Amino acid sequence: MKSLYAFLIFLISAFSLSGADYKKSFTSAKDWDNTLYDWKIDVTTSPGDVKLLKTELIADEMGVTTGNMEEIIIGKTWVKKEFFLDDVEADKGVLLIHWNEYSSNELKEKDFFLWVVVNDNPIKLNFDVDRMLTGGWIRCDVPVEFLKPGINTVVLKNETNHEFIISLEASRIPDRSAKSIDGGNTWDSNHLGNGDFIDGEYLIRLRLARYPSKAEIKSDFIELAALVTDNLIKPKIKLKKINISLDKETPPGTTLLLQVRGGSSPAYHPNTWTYWQELAQLTPEILKKWQFFQWRIELQTENHKITPVLKGININADMDVIDKPDKGMKVVVEENQKIIRGYYHYTYQDAKEYRLSVLRERYHLDEVVGGCSTEFEQYRTLAFWVRSMWRDGWGKHNDDLHTPWDALITLELAPQNKAAGMCFIYANTFVQTSLSVGLQARGVVLDHHFISEVWSDEYNKWVTFDIGNRKDALYAAFHERDGVPLNTLETHSLVNDEKMNEIWIVPVGIHDKVKATEASENHLLGPSEIKARLGIPLRNNYLTSWLPGELEHGFIQFQYDGYLWWKDTPIPKYEEYTYHSSHPRDFYWTLNQAQIFLIAGDQKEDLNVILDTETPNFENFQVRIDGKEWKDSSYEFLWRLHDGDNTIEAKPVNMFQKGGIISKITIKNQY
């Protein structure tokens, strides 16, 4: 995994003061690890090659539903779902049907089955409980020859004495679901569900073993001067021309579309960067302003059985080196943070959200964490405080109010024993109380469990916090290995590598740490909860909006299709969801860091400083020169060096006035 966090390694051509060609190539599996790509890209099955991933989920709904938005299929009550397919060029197909029940006892009955009729072709579905994996979704193999271009009709009917319950989502389009109460003689698409009150779509999805029509891979942000030298202090350059050639295989009906964009800041911003353009559209006037750039390639196919292949990218940048660093400058200390970004957009809770300040003030959360000496101690204190709001473990949660992901509601009702007490409520309440005092946290979906992860400036990583770690007592806990807290993926990998004996469970506040292998003996939830699957909601701003998402997450089986799921194999094991990744940076990007870029100035004693950060609710940078006072700073400024040691420190500050992780560089300057 260390290579996943390495920066780009550039092929360096000779240093020149005039126009010259500088090169960079992407040709290996390691190179692709340092790029960003969506869930439809395959860089695994043929190491060194980039292809389309041969699987595609067809779904008309997102699974935004509740436990009572359901249809009972039995007797003459049938349901119908239609799928539109542009063609049927696929190796195999599987229907995913959401079974809206926790109990699978009915599925084990020998006389319980469904008829699944695909384009008038009947399939007798005898349920394989093990194939449901973690429950909730029933899988039905569909022969490809049953499918056709255009509209495909799937009818579910139940001739047994056991009710089959399927979930619904409310929506008017694409209007491809219908119900019959007379055994298929007449159909109604506007009055679905028990009570006929829903116009929507049944949670039935279709996965096909075929290549999707298109997918995207793009580079991280590339500093152009890094093509000249890998030294920390870069020369000032002027880009005159950029040429990118592709080593590729494009069978008939496939293509690779290349675009680039660039700007003066280290990361994309609409005020400092151009938009995506093809190379032919770039003019010298545009290029001369670029100090950083990014490429992206869209893989396209018109035939779902064929994929283009990207084998390599060769970049040639014609640049003038205008000013080079003074030879008397020598970097003697470099503690410069390296920012890691993922492909997927994550939405953070806005610090200006009024309900966030209400939460903080109503429950005096500044006072709760006020006595803590470290950030990590604040997390531990909040974890214990939140868990102590519920006195009954996970008791009676099915009888109480099914509360949404909203700490203001749960904390109001919990002392009255009116808010359900269970893992996802504990975790999200902890996340939101953390956010209210300027810390960063997020939820994590597991097998049948829900936990949190917090961003720790102290450890410079995401760390797991399990607020409902014991069902019958006030326990929160985190995991650690060799004294360092773990994130969920680290625990997942250790468990699957049969290294659970290296993990410790650290209960918060009232218990000595316990070996993970002894979790059950201590009535704790162990890392085995993380063995099966893990995923993340791609936002933590649920105090602003409950939707989209699962309003009753935890009370019914997982159905929402907006989470990002980790996959251990190229083709995802959990076929019912769209978004999967095996790229750690998509789950574990960095926060609250300042990265410093240094570029030669016009005068030999000057350096141009450019700062970059990924900080939720970013307010401003602060910079300290030679150990003096911290001062507010823009992202770009001039640093004039004196003779001897010169030190620059930089950190981001968020809207809560919390400073982030400091980068520090010391340069010995000798005129």
N, C-alpha and C positions, 0 to 999 in steps of 0.2 A: 504493500500500500504506500510505501514511502515515495515511490515514483509518481504517485498520483498528486503529491504535493510539491513536486519539483517544478521549478520554473522552466520556461522554454530554453533549450540549449541550441544556440545558433552556430551555423557554419560561417566562420569569419573570413572575409577576404582581406587583402592587404589594405592598410591604412593609407588614405590619400587626402590631399588638400584640395583636389579638383574633383570634377565629376567622375564617378566610378560606379561599377556594378557591385552591389552587395547582395548576398544570396542567403536564402533559408529554404530548407526542404522539410516536408512532412512525409515520411515514408514508412514508418514502423508502428507497431502496436503501441510502443511507448509514446510516440508522437501523438497518436490519436487519443491516448489517455489524457493529454494536456489540452484537448479540445472540448467543445461542448456540443451535445447532440440530443435529439429528441428520442422518444420511446420507440420510434419506428426504424431506428438505425441499428445496424448489426456490425460491430467491430470485433466480435468474439469468435465466430465459427471459422473464419479464415483470418488468423492473426496477420495484421499488416494491411488487410483490405477493409474498405468501408462499403457496405452493401445495405440494401433494404432488408429489414427483418421480416421473415416469412410468416407473419401472423397479423391478423387484423380483426378488431372487434367492431361489429355493427350494432349500434345502440341508438335508439331514438329518445331515450330518457336519461336523466342523471341520477335517478333514485332518490329524489327529494320527496320523501313521503313520511307517513307516521304509521304506527302499529294498527290503527283502525281504518286505514285506507287499503282495503283488501277485498278480495273476491273469493267466495267459497265455490269451488267447482265440485259438483256432484250431481248425479242424475241427468236431468235435461238441461242443467245450467252448464253451458260450454263457453269457452273464451277463444278469441281469435286474435292473432297478431300477424301483421304483414311486414315484410322486409323488402326494400327495394335494392336490387343488385344490378350493377352495370353489366356484369358478366359473371360466369360461374367458373372461371379459371382458378380452381383451388384443388388442393390435394385431399382435404377432408374438411368437415364442418362439425360443430358442436353447438347445441342450444344450451343456454344458461337460463334457468328458470328460478326465480326467487321464491323460496319456500318460507313463508312468513310465520315460522314457528321455531322455538328453541328445541322442543322435544322432537326426537326422531323416532320415537317408539312406534308411531303409526307406519313409518317407512319400513320398519323391520317386519311388519305383518306379511305373511306369505301371500295373502290374497289382495294386497294393496299394490296397484299399478295405475299408470295413466296411459291413455291412448294419445300419442302425439302424431297428428296427421299433417304431413308436409306435402303441400300441393297434391292432395288426395292420396298420398302414399302413407299408410298407417304404420306406426312404430309402437310396439308394446314396450313401455318403459317400466322395467322392474328396477326399483331403486337400489342403488349401490351407496349405502351410507358412508363407507370409507372414501368413496370418490368425492363426496361432498367436502372433504378435507376438513375445514373448520366449521362446516355447517352453513346453512342459509341458502346455498345455491345448488340446485340439482342439475346434473349434466346429462345430456341426451345426444349421443352420436347421430349425425345425419349424413347418410350417403350423399356424395356430391351429385350423383345422377338424379336425386330427387329435386335438385334446385334448378332454376332457370333464370335467364336474364329478365329483368323487369320486376314485377310484384310477385313475391313468394308468400304463400299463405300457410300459417301454422295454426292448427286448431288443437286445443287441449280439452279432453273429456274424461270423465271419471265414472266408471261403471261399478266401483266397489262401494262398500258401506262406510268407508272412512272419508271424511271431508279433506279436500286438498285446498289449501289457502295460498293465494298468490297476491303479491303486492301491486299497488298502483301508484302512478304519479299523475297529478293534475296538469293537463296541458291541452290546448285546442289543436295544435299541430304537432306532428304531421297527420294526425287522425288515422292511425293505422292499427287501432285496437277496437274490438267490439265484443259484445256479449250476446249470447242467445239463451233464452229461458224455455225454448220449445224444441230443444234437441237439434238445433242448426237450421230450422226452417226459416226463421227470421233473425235479423241481427240489428243491434242498436249500438252505436258508437258514442252516444252522448250521455247515457245513463248507466255508468259502470259502478261497481262496488256494491257492498251490502247497503241497501237502501236506495240504490240507483242515483247517488248524488254526485258522482264524479264524471267529468269529461276529461279523459286522460289516456295514458299509455300503461299497459301492463309491463312489469319488470321482467321482460324476456329479451335476452341478448343473443347474438349469433357471432361466434368466432370462426373464422375461416383460415385455413392454412394456405395463405397466398400473400404475395407482396403488395403492400399498400401503393397507392398511386404516386405518393411523394413523401419525402422526409428531408430533414435539414441537419447539417453539421456545420459548425462554425468555429473559428479560432477564438482563443481568449484574446484579450486586448494586447497588441504587439507594439512595443516601443521601436520606432524605426531606427533610432540611433543604436539600438542593441544589435542591429545587423552589422554595425561597424566595429563594435567592441563589446565585450562582456564586463568591462570595468564598471564599477558603480558610478563613477563620474563620466558622463557621456559628452561627446562633442555636439555642438549645435549643427544641425543639418538643414538642407533645403532639398526636398524631394522634387525631382524633375519628371520622373516617369516611373511607373511601376508595371511590371509584366508578371503574370501568373500563368504558368502552364500546368496542365493536368496530365498525369499518367493515368489512363482510364481504359475501361472496356465498356463500350456502349452498343450493345446489340440493337438491331432495328426495333424502333418503338421506344427506346430509352434515351435519356439525355441527362447531362449534368449542367445546371445553370449556376454560373459563378457571379457573385456580386461582392463589392467591397464598400467600406465607408471609413472615414477617418476624421481626425480632429486634433485639437491642441491640448486636451485634457486626457489623463490616463484611462478614463472609462467613458463610455458613451454618455453624452448629454446633448439634448437638442440645440442648446445655445452654443455649443463648442464643436459639434460634429456635423458632418454632412449626412444625408440619408443614404440608404443602400442604392448603389448604382452599378451598372456594368462597366467594365474597364474602358470601353470605347467612349463612354460619356464623360470621362475624367479629363479636365483641362489643366494646363500648367497653373492657372490661377487658383484652382481648387487644391491641387496637390501641394503647392508651396506652403500652405497653412497647416499641413499635417505633421504632427510629431508622433502620433499613434494611429494605428489602423486595425482593421478587423476584416477578415474574409468570411464568406459563407457560401456553401454549395448546397443546392437543392437537387436531390436525386429524384428523377421522375421516370415513370414507366407507363405505357399505354396497355401493357399486357401483364396481368397479375401473376403470370408464371415466370416472368423474366425480370432481372434486376440489373441496373448498371453497376459497375464496380469502380470505385475510386482507389487507385493503388498508391498515388503520391501527388504531392503538390510542390511545385518549385517556384519560389518567389525571387524575382530579380528586381531590385530597386536601384534606379539610377539617381544618385544623390550627390550634391555638393556638400563637402564638410567645410562649413563656414568658419567655425571657431573650435579649436581643440582645447582640452583641459591643459592647464599649465603643468609643466613637468615637475614643478616643485611641490605639487599637491600629492599627498599620500594618505590613503584611508587607513587609519590605525585602529578604529573601533567601528564595527558595523552590527548594530542590533536593529536592523530594518525589517519591519513586518512584511510578510508576503500575503497578499490578499487572495483568497480562493473564492471563486464564484461558481455557482451551479448554473445549469441550463434553465431551470424553471423559475418563474417569477413567484416571489413570496410577498404577501401583503401583511405588513405589520400594523398593529394597533396604533392609530394616530394619537399622539400625546395630547392633542387638543380636544379629544373626545370628552364631552362634558361628563358622561357617566363614569369615565375613568377617574376623574377627580372626585366625584361623589363617592365612589367606592373607597378611595384613599381616605377621605375626610370622615365619612360616616363610621368607619371601623378603625380610625386612628392608626392607620398602618405605618405612618412615619414613626409613630411612637413604638409600634410593635418591633420594628427593626432598628430603632434609634440607638439601642445599646450595643449593637453589633460592631465589632472591630474590623471585620472583613466582609467582602461581598459574599463569599461562600457561606459565612455564618448567617448572613441575612436570608439566604435561601433556606438554610436549615431551620431557622427560626420561623419563617413563614410556613414551611412545610408542617411543622409541628402545630403551629397555631391553627392552620386550616383544618388539619385532621381532627383537632380537638373540638371543632364545632359540632361534630356528630358523635353521639355517645353510644350508638348501637351497632357499630361495625357496618356490615352490609345488610342489616336486618330490615325486613318488610319493604324493600325498595319497590317491589311490584305493586304494592298497595298504596303507596304514597304518590304525590304529584310527580309526574314525569317532567322534571324541570329541564329547560333548555340550557345551553352553554352560557350561563349568565350568573356571575358571582353575586350580583346585587339581589337576585331572586333567591338563590340557594342560601346565602348567608342570612337573609331575612327569615326564611322558613325553617332552616335547620334547627335553631334552638327551640322551636315549637314542635319538633318532631313531625314536620309536615313536608319536608323535602327529602326525597329519596336519597339514601346513602349508599353509594356504590362508586366504583373506581373512576369512571369517566367524570362524574360530578366533582369528586375530590380533586382530580387532576386539573380540570379546567378552572375550578375555583382558585387553585394554587397558581396556575398560569396567569390569571387575570389580576390577582392580588400582587404578584411579582411585577407585572407590567405597570401597575398603578404607582409603584415607587421607583420606576425608571429602570428596572431590570428587564432582561429579555428571557422569555420562556415560550414553549410551544407544546402542543399535544402530540402524542405518538399512539397510533393504533397498533395493537398487537393481535394475538390469536383471539381470545375472548377476554381481553384485558385492555385497559387504557392507562397510560402513564404520561409523564411529562419529561421534557428535556429543557435544561437551562443553559444559557450561554454564560460561561465563566471566563471573565477577564483574567482571573488568577491562573487558571490552567490553560487558557487560550484554546478552549475547545467546548463542544457541547457535552453536557453531563446528564445522565439519567437520574430522575427523581420519581420514585413510585410512592404516591401519597396514600394509596390504599393497599399497602403491602401485607396487611393481615386482615382477614374478614371480621374478626371478632374482638379487635382491640385497637388502641390508638397508635398505629404504627405507620410512619413514613420511612422510606429507606432509599439509599442509593447503592450502586455497585462500585467496587474498586479492585484494582489489580496492582500489586507492588506499591500500594499506598497512593495510587493515582486514580481518581474517579473515572469511570467508563461511560461512554455513550452507548446507546442501544445497539448500534451495529457492531461495536466491539464485543459486547456481550453475546450477541447473536452468533458472531463468527467463532468466538471461543467455545460456545456450547456446541455448535455444529462440528467443530474440530476436536470434540471430546476433551476439552480443556477446562471443564467446569470447575475442577479442583483448584484452578488458579484464581477464581473469582471469590470475593468476599462480599457479603451483604452487610451494609452498615445502617442499622436502624437509627433514626434521628432522635436523639435526646434521652432515651430511657433504656437502652439495651446495648450490650457489647456487640461488636461485629461478629458475624457468624459465617462460617464457610458455606459457600453456595451448595455444596453437596449435603449439608446438614439442615437445609432450609425447612423441610417438612417436619423434622424433629423439633424445630423451634417454632412451628406453626406460622412460618413466613412463606410468602410467595417467592419462589426461587427463579433463577434465570431460565428455567425450562419454559416459563411463560413467554419467553422471547425467541424460542427455538423455531416456531412454525413460520411466522410472518411478521413483518412490521411495515408500517406506512406512516406518512405524515399528512395532515391537512395542510394545504398550501397557504394558510393564513392564520393569524391569531387575533383578528379584529372582531371577535364575536360580540363584544360589547357594543359595537356599532351596528352590526346586523347579524341576526341569527341565521339567516339564509344567504346564499345557498349552503346546504349541508344537511345533516341528519338531526332533526328536531328531537328525536327520541333515541339517539345513539345509546346503545347499551341495553335498551328495552326490547329491541328487535334485532335480528341478524343484520350485519353490515350490508348496506345496499348502495350507498352513495358512491358515485363514480367520479368524484373530484379529488380523491386522495392520490398521492404518489406512493407506490408500493415498491419495496426493495425486492429484487429477484436474484436468486442464486444461479439461475440457468438462463441461457439466451431466450428461449421461449418461456414465457411466464407460467408458473405452476398454477397460479390463481387466475384462471382465464376470464373471469367475469368482470375484470376491471381494465380500463384503458391504459392508465399511466403506470409504467414500470420503469425501473432503472437499476442497473448494477454498477453505476458510476458513483463512488462514494461522495464526490464533491457535490452531487445533486442533493444530497441529504446533509452534508457536513461542510457547508461554506463557513467562512470566517466573518466575524462581526467586530465592531468597535476598535478597529485598528487604523493607524495612519501609516501609509507607505510613502516613503520619501524618494523622489526622483531628482537627480542632480544633473544639470546641463551647463556646459561652459558658458560664461558670460562674455560680454564685449570686452571687458577689461580682464587682464590676467588674474587679478585677485578676486574676481566676481564669479559667483555661481548662481544660475537660475534654479530656483527650487519649485517643484510641482508636487502637490500632495494629493493622495487618493485615499478613499475610505469607503467602506460599506457599513454605515452606522444607522440603525433605525432611529427615526426622529432626529436626524442630524441637525445640529444648531450651527456650529462653526468649528474651525480648527483653532488650537492654541499651540504656540511655538515658544520655545525657550532657547536662547542663545548663550552659550558659555556659562550655563548654570544660573543665569540671572532670573528675573521674574517671568512667569508665563504671561504671554500677551495674545490677544485674539489675532487671527490671521486669515487672510484669504487663501485660496488653494494654490496661488502662484505669487512668488515674490522674489526679490533679488537679495542674495546673501553675500555681503562683502567680507572677505577673510582678512585677518591680520596675521602677522608673522607668528609662528608657533602653532600650538594646538587650538583648533576651532571646533566647538561642539554644537550641534543642532539637535534638538529634541522636538518631537511633534506628537500631538494626540488629538483625536476627535472629541468633541463635547456634544452631548445630546440635549434635548429640550428640558430635561430634568436637571441640567447642569452637572451631570455625571461625566467625568473624564474617562476616556477609554485607554487602550493599551498604547504605551509610549514606544515610538521608534527613536533610536539614538544613533548618531553618526559623528565620529570625531575624525577630523582631517588635520594632518600636520602640514602646515604651509611654510615653505621656505622660499623667500623671494630670490 
